[in-house]
Amino acid sequence: MNYKDISIPIKNTILKGRLRIAENQKGLVIFSHGSGSSRMSSRNNFVADLLLKEGFSSLLFDLLTEAEDTIYENRFNIDLLAERLVATTKWITKQKDMQNVPIGFFGASTGAASALKATPFLGTRIKAIVSRGGRPDMAIPILDKIKSPTLLIVGGNDGVVIDLNRKAYAKLVGIKKIEIIEGATHLFSEPGKLEAVAKLTSNWFTKYLKN
């Protein structure tokens, strides 16, 4: 097992997490999952495993408790999810081995919106952001406040989401890039497509995830 299970105390709530710590870590990537997903996400764990090999630590955690997740509306409460992400980021950066480590966000689906919304609350702490099949359009009102280099990755066969990403891309004012992975659908489940996501992600963080 290449991760350890942790508990994250946030206000009156305990959130469950999976923490991978790389040797000579280049940075810490905090994952923000999409609706209905969790730290168990096979796709995000796949990306986290590749990032570990490239020298990046990572934290996958449940933005909602099991009870909260049973309330469907919570899954799309971007403000609540962003608040949890901010609190978790502040907590993890106070832990042993994580102080003064450059932080990046990786957001999938609606998790990309919460990652983007959380970023302005953390100032210059978030060095880079990657969105996989994300919904950055759900954070359009604050996109002009994002200073962190932002990469939007979208499947070439994810028609509506491509359009929504292009609208969001136009609103971003800092360093930005959009990557269309041809032949990929929303979940990048086709052979080799998730590997392509992981490689683009690793390259982006290698370039920008620095103090």
C-alpha positions in Angstrom: 0.0 0.0 0.0 1.6 3.3 -1.1 -0.7 5.6 1.0 -1.7 6.0 4.6 -5.2 6.6 5.9 -5.6 9.8 7.8 -8.4 11.7 9.6 -8.8 15.4 9.0 -10.6 17.4 11.8 -12.6 20.2 10.2 -14.8 22.2 12.7 -17.1 19.5 14.2 -16.5 17.1 11.4 -13.9 14.4 10.7 -13.1 13.8 7.0 -11.3 10.7 5.8 -8.2 11.0 3.6 -5.5 9.1 1.8 -2.0 10.6 2.0 0.9 9.7 -0.2 4.3 11.1 0.7 7.0 11.0 -2.0 10.7 10.8 -1.2 12.4 14.2 -1.7 8.9 15.6 -2.5 8.7 18.3 -5.1 5.2 19.4 -3.9 1.8 18.3 -2.5 -1.2 17.9 -4.8 -4.6 18.1 -3.1 -7.4 16.4 -5.0 -10.9 17.8 -5.2 -13.3 15.1 -6.4 -16.4 15.4 -8.5 -20.0 14.8 -7.3 -20.6 11.4 -5.8 -16.9 10.5 -5.8 -14.4 10.1 -2.9 -10.9 9.4 -1.9 -11.6 5.9 -3.3 -11.9 7.2 -6.9 -10.0 4.7 -9.1 -9.2 7.5 -11.6 -7.8 10.0 -9.1 -5.8 7.3 -7.3 -4.3 6.3 -10.7 -3.2 9.9 -11.3 -1.9 10.1 -7.7 0.1 7.0 -8.1 1.8 8.4 -11.2 2.4 11.7 -9.5 4.1 9.8 -6.6 6.5 8.2 -9.1 7.3 11.7 -10.4 8.1 13.0 -6.9 4.8 14.6 -5.9 3.0 13.8 -2.6 -0.8 13.9 -2.7 -3.9 14.0 -0.5 -7.2 12.5 -1.6 -10.0 13.1 0.9 -13.7 13.0 1.2 -15.1 16.5 1.0 -18.3 15.2 2.5 -19.0 12.7 5.3 -21.0 9.6 4.5 -24.1 11.2 6.0 -23.6 14.5 4.2 -23.1 12.6 0.9 -26.6 11.0 1.2 -28.1 14.5 0.7 -27.9 14.9 -3.1 -27.8 18.7 -3.0 -24.6 18.7 -1.0 -22.7 17.2 -3.9 -23.3 20.3 -5.9 -22.8 22.8 -3.1 -19.7 24.3 -4.5 -19.3 26.9 -1.8 -19.4 24.2 0.9 -17.0 22.0 -1.0 -14.6 24.9 -1.5 -14.8 25.8 2.2 -13.9 22.2 3.1 -11.0 22.3 0.6 -9.7 25.6 2.1 -9.9 24.2 5.7 -8.2 20.9 4.7 -5.4 22.7 2.9 -4.7 24.9 5.9 -4.7 21.8 8.2 -2.4 19.6 6.1 0.1 22.4 5.6 0.6 22.6 9.4 1.4 18.9 9.6 4.9 17.4 10.0 6.7 17.1 6.6 4.1 19.4 4.9 5.2 22.8 6.1 6.6 25.0 3.4 5.8 22.4 0.7 4.4 24.0 -2.5 0.7 23.1 -2.9 -1.3 22.4 -6.1 -4.9 21.5 -6.7 -6.2 18.8 -9.0 -10.0 19.0 -9.5 -12.1 16.5 -11.4 -15.6 17.3 -12.8 -17.4 19.6 -10.3 -14.4 19.3 -8.0 -12.6 21.6 -10.4 -15.1 24.3 -9.6 -14.5 23.9 -5.8 -10.7 23.9 -6.4 -10.9 27.2 -8.3 -13.3 28.8 -5.8 -11.0 27.8 -2.9 -7.9 29.2 -4.5 -8.5 33.0 -3.9 -9.0 32.3 -0.2 -5.5 30.8 0.1 -3.6 33.7 -1.6 -0.3 32.7 -3.1 -0.3 29.3 -1.3 -1.7 27.5 -4.3 1.0 27.4 -6.9 -0.8 25.5 -9.8 -4.2 24.0 -10.7 -5.2 21.2 -13.0 -8.7 20.4 -14.0 -9.7 17.0 -15.4 -13.0 16.9 -17.3 -13.9 19.7 -15.0 -16.6 22.3 -14.7 -14.6 25.5 -14.3 -17.6 27.3 -15.7 -19.3 26.8 -12.3 -16.7 29.2 -10.9 -16.8 31.8 -13.6 -17.5 34.8 -11.2 -14.1 34.3 -9.5 -11.9 33.2 -12.4 -10.5 36.6 -12.9 -9.1 36.3 -9.3 -7.1 33.2 -10.1 -3.4 33.9 -10.2 -2.2 30.3 -10.2 -1.2 28.7 -13.5 -4.2 26.7 -14.5 -4.4 23.7 -16.9 -7.8 22.5 -18.2 -7.8 19.0 -19.6 -10.9 17.9 -21.5 -11.8 14.8 -23.5 -12.1 15.4 -27.3 -15.5 13.5 -27.3 -16.9 15.4 -24.3 -18.7 18.0 -26.4 -20.7 20.2 -24.0 -17.9 20.1 -21.4 -15.4 21.3 -24.1 -17.6 24.4 -24.7 -18.0 25.1 -21.0 -14.2 24.8 -20.5 -13.6 27.2 -23.4 -15.9 29.8 -21.8 -14.1 29.4 -18.5 -10.7 29.6 -20.2 -11.6 32.9 -21.7 -12.2 34.3 -18.2 -8.9 33.2 -16.7 -6.4 36.0 -16.6 -3.2 34.3 -15.5 -1.0 31.6 -17.0 -3.4 29.1 -18.6 -3.6 26.3 -21.0 -6.3 24.0 -22.4 -5.5 20.5 -23.5 -8.0 18.4 -25.6 -7.3 14.7 -25.5 -8.6 13.3 -28.7 -10.7 10.2 -28.6 -11.4 10.6 -24.8 -14.9 10.8 -23.3 -15.7 12.5 -20.0 -14.2 9.8 -17.7 -11.1 9.2 -19.9 -11.9 5.5 -19.7 -10.5 4.7 -23.2 -7.1 2.8 -23.3 -4.2 5.2 -22.7 -6.3 8.3 -22.1 -6.0 8.5 -18.3 -2.3 7.9 -18.7 -2.3 11.0 -21.0 -4.1 13.0 -18.3 -1.6 11.9 -15.7 1.4 12.8 -17.9 0.0 16.3 -18.7 -0.7 16.8 -15.0 2.8 15.7 -13.9 4.4 18.0 -16.5 2.3 21.0 -15.4 3.1 20.5 -11.8 6.8 19.9 -12.5 6.8 23.3 -14.3 4.8 25.4 -11.9 4.6 23.7 -8.5 7.4 25.6 -6.9 7.8 28.0 -4.0 
